[in-house]
Amino acid sequence: MNILVINGPNLNLLGERQKKIYGHDTLEELMIWLENSTLSAKQNFKFYQSNHEGDIIDIIHDEREWASGMLINPGAYTHYSYAIRDAIESVKMPTVEVHLSDIHNRDQFRAKSVIKSVCLAQVSGMGKNSYLEGLKILLRKK
């Protein structure tokens, strides 16, 4: 299976920012860990990170033919990016929304996701294991 993994704004600062919330791993370390997990052995990955909404939309559009599933951590775009939501809906790619922190038990504004309704599932609050759980969900749908 070809898996597209998109990480949104500020995730490039993992390992530096709010370690108690987001953990000590850098984004690169997290993606290497995911790619090297036993569950990932027969999967092909493409990893992207952007702090720009339009770039994320372009990646979704550009990779729609290659990818058979997507994990997306939209970061703060989770709460208001109808444009990313519409891009996911438009490409009809099985998608799982993932978050390192438990977005439902943080600031009130973080609990709402405009992305969730076009995804197979939302996984949050499991640290880096949220990505692995999201991958399990994608693999069950193939």
SULPE-V564112 format. One line per field, one symbol per residue. ss: DSSP state (h for helix, s for strand, l for the rest). phi: phi as a letter, one per 30 degrees, with the letter a starting at -180 (. if undefined). psi: psi as a letter, one per 20 degrees, with the letter a starting at -180 (. if undefined). A space follows every 50 residues. Layout:
BEGIN
ss->???
phi->???
psi->???
END
This chain:
BEGIN
ss->lsssssslllhhhlllllhhhhllllhhhhhhhhhllhhhlllssssssl llhhhhhhhhhhllllllssssslhhhhhllhhhhhhhhhhlllsssssl llhhhllhhhhllllhhhllssssllllhhhhhhhhhhhhhl
phi->.ccccccceiddceicchddccjcddddddddeddcdddcecccbbcbbb cbeddddddeddcddddcabcbcdhddedaddddeddddddhcebbdbbd cdddbbeeddddbddedccdabbbiciddedddddeddddcd
psi->poppoppbqiiijqihpmhhgiriqrgggghggghjqhhigjqpqppqpq jpghhgggggghjhhgpiqpppnichihiinhggghgghhikppqppqpg rniikbqghihppihhijqhrppqjjbhihgghggggghhi.
END
